[in-house]
Amino acid sequence: MTPLGEKIRQLRRERGVSQKEMAAAIGVSAAYLSSLEHGRASPPNWAMVQKIIGYFNVIWDDADEMQRIAELSHPRVVVDTARLSPNATELANLLAAHIGSLKSAEIDLLLKQLRDITGDRAVGKK
């Protein structure tokens, strides 16, 4: 699941809305919405994110946050290290090789450390 998929599912459940109901309201198939929630679809374009924001009546900062997490929700990431240091390439390859075997707590720790270094906020959190 992607950060956007998790957020959509959370909002849908909080409001007691089925995928089928939401899909019909925003003009997509239930299969597409399911794929989006489960991280099998590419992130939606800006217009679709706006439809989702409008559907849930998300305002201001929360709408900006939803747009931001949509941009960070591609389920198949490619990291180009061609012009970076050997350490950067090693880091990308180690993460790619081991991300599937990391425990949730280990991923959380790595994310926190990287966010602290880069100054990025947690995805989906304020």
Secondary structure, DSSP 8 states (H G I E B T S, - for coil): --HHHHHHHHHHHHHT--HHHHHHHHTS-HHHHHHHHHT-S----HHHHHHHHHHHT--HHHHHHHHHHHHT--SS-----TTS-HHHHHHHHHHHHHGGG--HHHHHHHHHHHHHHHT---TT--
